[in-house]
Amino acid sequence: MTVDPAPADVPATAAAEVEFISLTHTNPSTELNPLPSRGIDLAFVRRYVRTLEDGGFDATLLPYASNSADSFVLASAVGQLSERLKPIVAVRPNTVFPTVAAQQLATLDQLTTGRAVVHLISGGSDTEQARQGDYLDKTERYSRTSEFIDILRRSWTETAPFSHAGAHYRFDGFGPGFPPYAGPIPISIGGQSDAAFEIGGAQADIFSFWGEPLADIRSQIDRVHGIAAAAGRADRPRIWVTFRPIIDRTEDLAWSKAQEYVERIARTFQEATHRLGFKGEPQNVGSQRALDFARRQEVYDRALWTRTAAATNGNGASTALVGTPETVAAAIVDYIDLGASLVSIRGYDTLNDVVDYGRYVLPLVRQELAHRKATGRRGSLQADHPGALATAGHQ
Ligand SMILES: Cc1cc2nc3c(=O)[nH]c(=O)nc-3n(C[C@H](O)[C@H](O)[C@H](O)COP(=O)(O)O)c2cc1C
């Protein structure tokens, strides 16, 4: 698809505000420079969190895997190391009973004066789920997530004891539960299966994506919003998109850096694959989609680059935005124009990239949105920085 880099008006779908999200790294190891230690480097975490806050980030994801640090414990620490940053706790419903998760999240929310967010992960790999005793298939896992959401909300809002007997959970006389700081905690859904859309559209406050081409994200957003409307919702889930930006002072420098990075990232991924014995096509639809985009084309739209996805078998958030800070900021605004109001950017050079994004990217996006608010018109960011739209190069 081609995007006109200089359309006149702000589209009706555009989000008026944006919140920037990062991912909390717990030590200096990166895909570019993997270090053997898997432990928590507390000094690094302190510095990372402080840098996020100084750079103007709004939130940070605490991811979850069977071999990761515990996302709840880490979220609590992040909450105490920051003043404004929202800890987004990734939770897999198979790992915790829903009333207990409600209690943990409400506690985190109180400890952070209302900053807690939960990101529900239904599980994208049967092998990974089995590591912690979960043998449900994906359809059943999403049905459990749906029930989990209902119980979380009731646990936060019911004013008298209540009982529940569902397909996955049963309990009697719970409540009133420990309350969040000021009302229910935002619930986000990750996943691109049909069931993720059904549940996310009907029940979630936030629906999240990895970085996809604009045309594809547009139809996915329409799908989420259509399901929300069909479910009789007055509101719509907020949209979260995720990228791995690679920026430098000029377009050429950024693209050379990207080429150098992808070789290093591929090497790291191959060594980890060899060591841990991963193989085959990923089972999660989000990764399958990323690989499909990568097979079709290397560069999409203004700055989306898929070679990083191809090099890592679409593992996790893996599509990049490449260019100058201006081009990458303009590319982010392209997604804001489609309705994304939560933008996750985390680089391959984790801590240094937080500094650079905070200094060079976030202010440009915010300046464009402030201009729109003041004038009702688009600023010049997108028109002045066409990136890959200006050439057929880099393909
Ligand atoms: C923004 C975002 C963050 C995610 N974070 C995690 C995570 O921390 N841990 C995890 O196992 N999966 C994570 N996922 C992956 C999906 O939620 C996961 O693959 C899903 O459980 C099933 O995927 P599917 O519906 O696409 O097949 C994340 C996905 C998105 C979009």
The ligand as an SDF file (V2000), in Angstrom:
LIG
                    3D

 31 33  0  0  0  0  0  0  0  0999 V2000
    2.1030   -6.5580   23.0310 C   0  0  0  0  0  0  0  0  0  0  0  0
    2.1820   -8.0240   23.2970 C   0  0  0  0  0  0  0  0  0  0  0  0
    2.8700   -8.4920   24.4140 C   0  0  0  0  0  0  0  0  0  0  0  0
    2.9820   -9.8650   24.6750 C   0  0  0  0  0  0  0  0  0  0  0  0
    3.6430  -10.2860   25.8000 N   0  0  0  0  0  0  0  0  0  0  0  0
    3.7660  -11.6110   26.0450 C   0  0  0  0  0  0  0  0  0  0  0  0
    4.4280  -12.1040   27.2190 C   0  0  0  0  0  0  0  0  0  0  0  0
    4.9070  -11.3440   28.0580 O   0  0  0  0  0  0  0  0  0  0  0  0
    4.5220  -13.4470   27.3860 N   0  0  0  0  0  0  0  0  0  0  0  0
    3.9980  -14.3340   26.4820 C   0  0  0  0  0  0  0  0  0  0  0  0
    4.1080  -15.5240   26.6980 O   0  0  0  0  0  0  0  0  0  0  0  0
    3.3560  -13.9080   25.3730 N   0  0  0  0  0  0  0  0  0  0  0  0
    3.2350  -12.5760   25.1350 C   0  0  0  0  0  0  0  0  0  0  0  0
    2.5680  -12.1460   24.0140 N   0  0  0  0  0  0  0  0  0  0  0  0
    2.1680  -13.1460   23.0090 C   0  0  0  0  0  0  0  0  0  0  0  0
    0.7190  -13.5060   22.8510 C   0  0  0  0  0  0  0  0  0  0  0  0
   -0.0860  -12.9580   23.8010 O   0  0  0  0  0  0  0  0  0  0  0  0
    0.6000  -15.0020   22.7820 C   0  0  0  0  0  0  0  0  0  0  0  0
    1.2790  -15.5050   21.7510 O   0  0  0  0  0  0  0  0  0  0  0  0
   -0.8560  -15.4290   22.8660 C   0  0  0  0  0  0  0  0  0  0  0  0
   -0.9160  -16.0270   24.1150 O   0  0  0  0  0  0  0  0  0  0  0  0
   -1.3820  -16.3910   21.8360 C   0  0  0  0  0  0  0  0  0  0  0  0
   -1.1530  -15.9350   20.5940 O   0  0  0  0  0  0  0  0  0  0  0  0
   -2.1180  -16.0220   19.3330 P   0  0  0  0  0  0  0  0  0  0  0  0
   -3.5310  -15.7720   19.7490 O   0  0  0  0  0  0  0  0  0  0  0  0
   -1.5550  -14.9510   18.4400 O   0  0  0  0  0  0  0  0  0  0  0  0
   -1.9540  -17.3680   18.7160 O   0  0  0  0  0  0  0  0  0  0  0  0
    2.4080  -10.7890   23.7720 C   0  0  0  0  0  0  0  0  0  0  0  0
    1.7140  -10.3030   22.6510 C   0  0  0  0  0  0  0  0  0  0  0  0
    1.5780   -8.9610   22.4080 C   0  0  0  0  0  0  0  0  0  0  0  0
    0.8220   -8.5010   21.1920 C   0  0  0  0  0  0  0  0  0  0  0  0
  1  2  1  0
  2  3  1  0
  2 30  2  0
  3  4  2  0
  4  5  1  0
  4 28  1  0
  5  6  2  0
  6  7  1  0
  6 13  1  0
  7  8  2  0
  7  9  1  0
  9 10  1  0
 10 11  2  0
 10 12  1  0
 12 13  2  0
 13 14  1  0
 14 15  1  0
 14 28  1  0
 15 16  1  0
 16 17  1  0
 16 18  1  0
 18 19  1  0
 18 20  1  0
 20 21  1  0
 20 22  1  0
 22 23  1  0
 23 24  1  0
 24 25  2  0
 24 26  1  0
 24 27  1  0
 28 29  2  0
 29 30  1  0
 30 31  1  0
M  END
$$$$
